[in-house]
Amino acid sequence: MPPTLVRFDLARGGRKSFAHRIALALVWLTIALSSIVYTEPAPVDALTIGLMLLLPVVGLVDAKPMLWAGFAVVFTMTACGELSAALARETGIAVSHMNVSLYLVGAWFLFAAFIAKRPKEHTRLILNAYLLAGIIAALCGIAGYLSLFPGAFDHFTRYGRASGPFKDPNVFGPFLIAPLLLSLHLWLVRPLRRGILPLISAAILAVGILFSFSRGAWAATAIGLLIFCYVYTITVKTNRERLKLAALVLLGALTLAMILAAALKSSAISDLLEQRASLTQSYDVGPDGRFGGQRKAVGLILENPLGIGSAIFTRFYHHEEVHNIYLSMFLNAGWVGGLLYLMTCLGTLVLGFRHAFKRTETSPYFLIAFAALAGNICEGVLIDSDHWRHFYLLLALVWGMMAADQYELAARPARMLRDLRPILLRSVLLIPPSRRQASILAIRRKIGVQKLRTHVLGKIPGWRPERGRIIAPA
């Protein structure tokens, strides 16, 4: 059995009704089935639409103002896509594509409001289900790639690469990043004797990502791990925790080296690894390659301020997708929609990175979701990810926790950690003035400014230091 994050406390805040219990169980089931996407629509879509009706009725959502602001931006982006679709050369397919985007935006808002209602408990629930979904998907992908039972290779591989229950290995790999980070987190916070299962699950997930042979997934995993390790190193309280992380990194590197050494003994695997590890493939170059298609996309973007409509590029201009979500959004939703999507991703990275250094009750879970989301956002440079369900789920986790935590921090300002980031990085991420003011006060205390002020002003007749002003003599 996969390791669970923490027992979900149904009794907190009073005994929940039967309807609440059913709703929470359905949320868990929805996320647990989110990796089974053989068909469109998938089972997760039917369950999500049901939750859109159920969760608001039973009172398990809390739409904070921050979420409404984010929803307004993303909805406007989708509306620009609908307008572009209405003007497209084939209206039907373009409108259908944007309707799916509209559904995913609604799912993002639903899960973000669900998280904001009870951030700690609801995040645990979703991450538990996500971990189970990731382990099942990784096991299917490994079984398919190694052909461990009859029919496994046909059902769980695509193009000779592991895809698990997904239709594309390029989606399968990035889906596993968040469960991988969650497994590593569990090992770090648990005693050593209880860390075996998290390590096993992390190994399974890592092998699944490796066998996807997706360059984008490998890069996204590396980015997620770097962010997770960097923030974790700064935010933990003791050197013992940092030492445990260092041991984990060393163990992971050695394990990966052993896996690669074993895999390279197979000529088929070694050839595929060598091919996929190359920065450019044969289908990337040339006028009909990936880069040639991206140059065509840039030209079309400059000529069409309103866009050309979703899914039109592959039908009339190039034989495959743009393989860059940011260029695709400019094509699908015009200049306004493309800029809004770019602003949403960059804004999430900046706000999320700042929030990751704040002490809240959801800090460990936020770091997991944000690191995985950052990897997926960066991978958008290499692939079209606008219809990835797990992308919107991670976005909902990050925004839901930020929206809930901003009220907690307003009521009880969080004690900021000592800032160890490089000076350039601090200026880029717009460190709040409160932290700079705290540094100024610390310097003033160090040089004794207050003592000097009191000593000098104390010689003035009628000065009262405790009141900070002169009292006129009677």
C-alpha positions as CSV (number, residue, x, y, z in Angstrom):
1,M,0.0,0.0,0.0
2,P,1.3,3.5,-0.8
3,P,2.2,5.8,2.2
4,T,-0.5,8.2,3.3
5,L,0.3,11.8,4.1
6,V,-1.6,12.3,7.4
7,R,-4.8,10.9,8.7
8,F,-7.6,13.1,7.6
9,D,-9.4,14.5,10.6
10,L,-13.1,14.5,9.9
11,A,-13.9,15.5,13.4
12,R,-12.1,18.8,13.4
13,G,-14.5,21.7,13.8
14,G,-17.4,19.4,14.7
15,R,-18.9,16.3,13.3
16,K,-19.5,16.6,9.6
17,S,-22.8,15.7,8.0
18,F,-23.3,12.6,5.8
19,A,-23.4,14.9,2.7
20,H,-20.0,16.4,3.6
21,R,-18.5,12.9,4.0
22,I,-19.9,11.9,0.6
23,A,-18.6,15.0,-1.0
24,L,-15.1,14.6,0.5
25,A,-15.1,11.0,-0.6
26,L,-16.0,12.0,-4.2
27,V,-13.2,14.6,-4.2
28,W,-10.7,11.9,-3.2
29,L,-12.1,9.5,-5.8
30,T,-11.9,12.2,-8.5
31,I,-8.3,12.9,-7.9
32,A,-7.4,9.2,-7.5
33,L,-8.9,8.5,-11.0
34,S,-7.3,11.5,-12.6
35,S,-4.5,9.4,-14.2
36,I,-7.0,7.3,-16.2
37,V,-7.5,9.3,-19.4
38,Y,-7.7,6.7,-22.2
39,T,-10.8,8.3,-23.5
40,E,-12.2,11.8,-23.9
41,P,-14.0,12.8,-21.8
42,A,-12.4,10.7,-19.0
43,P,-14.0,9.5,-15.8
44,V,-12.4,12.3,-13.9
45,D,-14.3,14.8,-16.1
46,A,-17.7,13.3,-15.2
47,L,-16.8,13.4,-11.5
48,T,-15.5,16.9,-11.7
49,I,-18.7,18.2,-13.3
50,G,-20.7,16.5,-10.6
51,L,-18.5,18.2,-8.0
52,M,-19.2,21.6,-9.6
53,L,-22.8,21.1,-8.5
54,L,-22.3,19.3,-5.2
55,L,-19.5,21.2,-3.5
56,P,-21.2,24.6,-3.5
57,V,-24.4,23.1,-2.3
58,V,-22.9,21.4,0.7
59,G,-20.8,24.4,1.6
60,L,-17.3,23.1,0.9
61,V,-16.1,26.0,-1.2
62,D,-14.9,29.5,-0.2
63,A,-14.3,31.8,-3.1
64,K,-11.9,34.4,-1.7
65,P,-11.5,37.8,-3.5
66,M,-8.0,36.7,-4.7
67,L,-9.6,33.7,-6.5
68,W,-12.2,35.9,-8.1
69,A,-9.5,38.2,-9.4
70,G,-7.5,35.3,-10.8
71,F,-10.7,33.8,-12.3
72,A,-11.5,37.1,-14.0
73,V,-8.1,37.1,-15.7
74,V,-8.3,33.5,-16.8
75,F,-11.9,33.8,-17.9
76,T,-11.1,36.9,-19.9
77,M,-8.3,34.9,-21.6
78,T,-10.8,32.1,-22.4
79,A,-13.3,34.6,-23.7
80,C,-10.7,36.0,-26.1
81,G,-10.2,32.4,-27.3
82,E,-13.9,32.0,-27.9
83,L,-13.9,35.2,-29.9
84,S,-10.9,34.0,-32.0
85,A,-12.7,30.6,-32.5
86,A,-15.8,32.4,-33.8
87,L,-13.6,34.0,-36.5
88,A,-11.6,30.9,-37.3
89,R,-11.6,29.1,-40.7
90,E,-13.2,26.1,-39.0
91,T,-15.4,27.4,-36.3
92,G,-16.6,24.1,-35.0
93,I,-13.3,22.5,-34.0
94,A,-12.0,25.8,-32.6
95,V,-15.0,26.4,-30.4
96,S,-14.9,22.8,-29.2
97,H,-11.3,23.2,-28.1
98,M,-12.0,26.4,-26.2
99,N,-15.0,24.9,-24.5
100,V,-12.7,22.3,-23.1
101,S,-10.5,25.2,-21.9
102,L,-13.5,26.8,-20.3
103,Y,-14.3,23.6,-18.4
104,L,-10.8,23.3,-17.1
105,V,-10.9,26.9,-15.9
106,G,-14.1,26.1,-14.1
107,A,-12.4,23.1,-12.5
108,W,-9.5,25.2,-11.5
109,F,-11.8,27.7,-9.7
110,L,-13.8,24.9,-8.1
111,F,-10.7,23.1,-6.6
112,A,-9.1,26.4,-5.6
113,A,-12.2,27.5,-3.7
114,F,-12.4,24.0,-2.1
115,I,-8.8,24.4,-0.9
116,A,-9.4,27.9,0.4
117,K,-12.3,26.6,2.5
118,R,-10.1,24.4,4.8
119,P,-6.6,24.7,3.3
120,K,-4.7,22.2,5.5
121,E,-7.3,19.4,5.6
122,H,-8.5,19.7,2.0
123,T,-4.9,19.9,0.6
124,R,-4.0,16.7,2.6
125,L,-7.0,15.0,1.0
126,I,-6.1,15.9,-2.5
127,L,-2.4,15.1,-2.1
128,N,-3.2,11.7,-0.6
129,A,-5.3,10.9,-3.7
130,Y,-2.8,12.4,-6.1
131,L,0.0,10.2,-4.6
132,L,-2.1,7.1,-5.1
133,A,-2.9,8.1,-8.7
134,G,0.7,8.7,-9.4
135,I,1.9,5.4,-8.0
136,I,-0.7,3.5,-10.0
137,A,0.2,5.4,-13.2
138,A,3.9,4.8,-12.7
139,L,3.4,1.1,-12.1
140,C,1.3,0.8,-15.2
141,G,4.0,2.7,-17.2
142,I,6.8,0.5,-15.9
143,A,4.8,-2.7,-16.5
144,G,4.1,-1.6,-20.0
145,Y,7.6,-0.6,-20.9
146,L,9.1,-3.8,-19.5
147,S,6.2,-5.8,-20.9
148,L,5.7,-7.5,-17.5
149,F,2.4,-9.2,-18.5
150,P,0.6,-10.0,-21.8
151,G,-0.9,-6.9,-23.4
152,A,0.9,-4.5,-21.0
153,F,3.2,-3.0,-23.8
154,D,0.2,-2.4,-26.1
155,H,-1.9,-0.7,-23.4
156,F,0.7,1.3,-21.4
157,T,3.2,2.5,-24.0
158,R,3.2,4.9,-26.9
159,Y,5.9,5.3,-29.5
160,G,8.0,2.8,-27.6
161,R,7.9,5.0,-24.4
162,A,6.0,4.4,-21.2
163,S,2.7,6.3,-21.0
164,G,0.8,4.4,-18.3
165,P,-2.9,5.1,-18.5
166,F,-2.3,8.3,-20.4
167,K,-2.5,8.7,-24.2
168,D,0.8,10.6,-24.4
169,P,4.1,9.9,-22.5
170,N,4.7,13.7,-22.6
171,V,1.8,14.1,-20.2
172,F,2.5,10.9,-18.2
173,G,5.9,12.1,-17.1
174,P,5.0,15.6,-15.8
175,F,2.0,14.1,-14.0
176,L,4.3,12.2,-11.7
177,I,6.4,15.2,-10.5
178,A,4.1,16.2,-7.7
179,P,3.7,12.7,-6.3
180,L,7.5,12.3,-6.4
181,L,8.0,15.5,-4.4
182,L,5.4,14.4,-2.0
183,S,7.1,11.0,-1.4
184,L,10.4,12.8,-0.8
185,H,8.7,15.1,1.7
186,L,7.3,12.2,3.6
187,W,10.7,10.6,3.9
188,L,12.2,13.9,5.2
189,V,9.5,14.5,7.9
190,R,9.2,10.9,9.1
191,P,11.6,8.9,11.3
192,L,14.0,6.7,9.4
193,R,12.2,3.5,10.4
194,R,9.0,4.8,8.8
195,G,10.7,6.1,5.6
196,I,10.9,2.9,3.7
197,L,7.5,3.1,2.0
198,P,8.1,6.7,0.9
199,L,11.5,5.8,-0.6
200,I,9.9,2.9,-2.5
201,S,7.2,5.1,-3.9
202,A,9.7,7.8,-4.8
203,A,11.8,5.2,-6.7
204,I,8.7,3.9,-8.6
205,L,7.7,7.4,-9.6
206,A,11.3,8.3,-10.6
207,V,11.6,5.2,-12.8
208,G,8.2,6.1,-14.4
209,I,9.5,9.5,-15.3
210,L,12.7,8.1,-16.7
211,F,10.8,5.5,-18.8
212,S,8.6,8.2,-20.3
213,F,11.7,9.3,-22.2
214,S,10.2,12.8,-22.3
215,R,12.9,15.5,-22.4
216,G,10.4,18.0,-21.1
217,A,9.4,15.8,-18.2
218,W,13.1,15.3,-17.3
219,A,13.7,19.1,-17.4
220,A,10.5,19.8,-15.4
221,T,11.4,17.2,-12.8
222,A,14.9,18.8,-12.4
223,I,13.4,22.3,-12.0
224,G,10.9,21.0,-9.4
225,L,13.6,19.2,-7.4
226,L,15.9,22.3,-7.5
227,I,13.1,24.6,-6.2
228,F,12.0,22.1,-3.6
229,C,15.6,21.5,-2.2
230,Y,16.5,25.2,-2.3
231,V,13.4,26.4,-0.4
232,Y,13.5,23.4,2.0
233,T,17.1,24.1,2.9
234,I,16.4,27.7,3.8
235,T,13.1,27.1,5.6
236,V,13.9,24.2,7.9
237,K,14.9,25.0,11.4
238,T,17.8,22.6,12.1
239,N,21.0,21.4,10.4
240,R,19.9,17.9,11.1
241,E,17.0,18.3,8.6
242,R,19.4,19.8,6.1
243,L,21.8,16.9,6.5
244,K,18.9,14.5,5.9
245,L,18.1,16.3,2.7
246,A,21.7,16.1,1.6
247,A,21.7,12.4,2.3
248,L,18.5,12.0,0.3
249,V,20.1,13.9,-2.7
250,L,23.2,11.7,-2.5
251,L,21.1,8.5,-2.3
252,G,18.9,9.6,-5.2
253,A,22.0,10.4,-7.4
254,L,23.5,7.0,-6.6
255,T,20.2,5.2,-7.3
256,L,19.7,7.0,-10.5
257,A,23.3,6.1,-11.6
258,M,22.6,2.4,-10.8
259,I,19.3,2.5,-12.7
260,L,21.0,4.1,-15.7
261,A,23.8,1.6,-15.6
262,A,21.4,-1.3,-15.5
263,A,19.3,0.2,-18.3
264,L,22.3,0.8,-20.6
265,K,23.0,-2.9,-20.6
266,S,19.9,-3.2,-22.9
267,S,20.8,-1.9,-26.4
268,A,17.2,-0.8,-27.1
269,I,17.1,1.3,-23.9
270,S,20.6,2.7,-24.4
271,D,19.8,3.7,-28.0
272,L,16.5,5.4,-26.9
273,L,18.3,7.2,-24.0
274,E,21.0,8.5,-26.3
275,Q,18.4,9.6,-28.8
276,R,16.2,11.4,-26.3
277,A,19.1,12.9,-24.3
278,S,20.0,14.9,-27.4
279,L,19.0,18.6,-27.4
280,T,17.6,18.4,-30.9
281,Q,15.9,15.6,-32.7
282,S,15.6,15.0,-36.5
283,Y,12.0,16.2,-36.3
284,D,13.1,19.5,-34.7
285,V,15.0,21.0,-37.6
286,G,14.1,22.1,-41.1
287,P,11.1,24.1,-42.4
288,D,8.7,21.2,-41.6
289,G,10.3,20.5,-38.1
290,R,9.3,21.8,-34.7
291,F,11.5,25.0,-35.0
292,G,10.2,25.7,-38.5
293,G,6.6,25.4,-37.2
294,Q,7.4,27.8,-34.4
295,R,8.7,30.4,-36.9
296,K,5.5,30.0,-38.9
297,A,3.5,30.6,-35.6
298,V,5.4,33.8,-34.8
299,G,4.6,35.1,-38.3
300,L,0.9,34.3,-37.9
301,I,0.8,35.9,-34.5
302,L,2.2,39.2,-35.8
303,E,-0.4,39.1,-38.7
304,N,-3.4,38.2,-36.6
305,P,-4.0,40.3,-33.4
306,L,-7.2,38.4,-32.7
307,G,-5.6,35.0,-33.3
308,I,-6.5,32.3,-35.8
309,G,-8.5,30.0,-33.5
310,S,-7.7,26.9,-31.6
311,A,-6.5,23.8,-33.4
312,I,-6.4,25.7,-36.7
313,F,-2.6,25.8,-36.9
314,T,-2.3,22.0,-37.4
315,R,-5.1,21.9,-40.0
316,F,-4.0,24.6,-42.4
317,Y,-0.4,25.8,-41.6
318,H,1.7,23.0,-40.2
319,H,1.5,19.2,-39.7
320,E,1.9,19.3,-35.9
321,E,1.4,21.5,-32.9
322,V,3.5,24.5,-32.1
323,H,5.1,22.7,-29.1
324,N,5.2,25.9,-27.1
325,I,2.1,26.8,-25.1
326,Y,2.9,30.5,-25.0
327,L,3.0,30.8,-28.8
328,S,-0.1,28.5,-28.9
329,M,-2.1,30.8,-26.6
330,F,-1.3,33.8,-28.8
331,L,-2.5,31.8,-31.8
332,N,-5.6,30.5,-30.0
333,A,-6.7,33.7,-28.1
334,G,-5.0,36.6,-29.8
335,W,-2.6,39.1,-28.4
336,V,-4.8,39.9,-25.4
337,G,-5.4,36.3,-24.5
338,G,-1.8,35.3,-25.0
339,L,-0.6,38.2,-22.8
340,L,-3.1,37.2,-20.0
341,Y,-1.9,33.6,-20.1
342,L,1.7,34.7,-19.9
343,M,1.0,37.1,-17.1
344,T,-0.9,34.4,-15.2
345,C,2.1,32.0,-15.4
346,L,4.7,34.6,-14.6
347,G,2.6,36.1,-11.8
348,T,2.0,32.6,-10.3
349,L,5.8,32.0,-10.3
350,V,6.6,35.3,-8.6
351,L,3.8,35.3,-6.0
352,G,4.3,31.6,-5.3
353,F,8.1,31.8,-4.8
354,R,7.6,34.7,-2.4
355,H,4.8,32.8,-0.6
356,A,7.0,29.7,-0.3
357,F,9.2,31.5,2.3
358,K,6.3,32.3,4.6
359,R,5.4,30.3,7.7
360,T,1.9,29.0,7.5
361,E,0.1,25.8,8.4
362,T,0.2,24.7,4.8
363,S,3.9,25.6,4.1
364,P,5.1,22.0,3.4
365,Y,2.2,21.2,1.1
366,F,2.5,24.6,-0.7
367,L,6.2,23.9,-1.5
368,I,5.3,20.5,-3.0
369,A,2.5,21.9,-5.2
370,F,4.5,25.1,-6.2
371,A,7.7,23.2,-7.1
372,A,5.8,20.8,-9.3
373,L,3.7,23.6,-10.9
374,A,6.9,25.6,-11.6
375,G,8.4,22.7,-13.5
376,N,5.2,22.3,-15.5
377,I,5.1,26.0,-16.3
378,C,8.7,26.0,-17.5
379,E,8.0,22.9,-19.6
380,G,5.4,24.9,-21.5
381,V,8.3,26.3,-23.5
382,L,8.6,22.8,-25.1
383,I,5.1,21.5,-25.3
384,D,1.4,22.5,-25.5
385,S,0.1,22.0,-21.9
386,D,-3.2,24.1,-22.0
387,H,-5.4,21.0,-21.7
388,W,-3.4,19.1,-19.0
389,R,-5.8,18.4,-16.1
390,H,-3.0,18.0,-13.5
391,F,-1.7,21.5,-14.5
392,Y,-5.0,23.1,-13.5
393,L,-5.1,21.0,-10.3
394,L,-1.6,22.2,-9.3
395,L,-2.6,25.7,-10.2
396,A,-5.7,25.3,-8.0
397,L,-3.6,24.0,-5.1
398,V,-1.2,26.9,-5.3
399,W,-3.8,29.6,-5.7
400,G,-6.2,28.1,-3.1
401,M,-3.5,28.0,-0.4
402,M,-2.2,31.5,-1.2
403,A,-5.8,32.9,-1.1
404,A,-6.5,31.3,2.3
405,D,-3.1,32.1,3.8
406,Q,-3.3,35.8,2.9
407,Y,-6.1,36.2,5.5
408,E,-4.2,34.2,8.1
409,L,-1.1,36.4,7.5
410,A,-3.2,39.6,7.7
411,A,-4.6,38.6,11.0
412,R,-1.3,37.2,12.3
413,P,1.7,38.5,10.3
414,A,4.0,35.5,9.6
415,R,7.5,35.7,10.9
416,M,9.6,35.9,7.8
417,L,12.7,33.7,7.6
418,R,16.1,35.2,7.4
419,D,16.6,36.0,3.7
420,L,19.6,34.1,2.3
421,R,18.7,34.5,-1.3
422,P,21.1,36.4,-3.6
423,I,20.7,40.1,-3.8
424,L,19.7,40.1,-7.5
425,L,17.1,37.4,-6.8
426,R,15.6,39.5,-3.9
427,S,15.1,42.5,-6.2
428,V,13.6,40.5,-9.0
429,L,11.1,38.9,-6.6
430,L,10.1,42.2,-5.0
431,I,10.8,41.4,-1.4
432,P,8.2,43.2,0.8
433,P,9.2,46.5,2.4
434,S,8.4,45.1,5.9
435,R,11.5,42.8,5.6
436,R,13.7,45.7,4.5
437,Q,12.4,47.8,7.4
438,A,13.2,45.0,9.8
439,S,16.8,44.9,8.5
440,I,17.1,48.7,9.0
441,L,15.8,48.4,12.6
442,A,18.3,45.7,13.3
443,I,21.2,47.8,12.1
444,R,20.0,50.8,14.1
445,R,19.8,48.6,17.3
446,K,23.3,47.3,16.6
447,I,24.9,50.8,16.4
448,G,22.9,52.1,19.4
449,V,20.9,54.8,17.7
450,Q,18.1,54.7,20.3
451,K,20.6,54.8,23.2
452,L,22.4,57.8,21.6
453,R,19.1,59.6,21.0
454,T,17.9,59.0,24.6
455,H,21.3,60.2,26.0
456,V,21.3,63.4,24.0
457,L,17.6,64.3,24.3
458,G,17.7,63.4,28.0
459,K,19.7,66.6,28.7
460,I,16.8,68.8,27.5
461,P,14.7,70.1,30.4
462,G,11.3,68.6,30.6
463,W,12.2,65.6,28.3
464,R,10.4,62.4,29.2
465,P,11.9,59.4,27.3
466,E,8.9,57.1,28.1
467,R,6.6,59.6,26.4
468,G,8.9,60.7,23.7
469,R,8.2,64.4,24.1
470,I,8.9,67.5,26.1
471,I,6.6,68.2,29.1
472,A,6.2,71.9,29.7
473,P,7.1,72.9,33.4
474,A,4.2,73.7,35.6
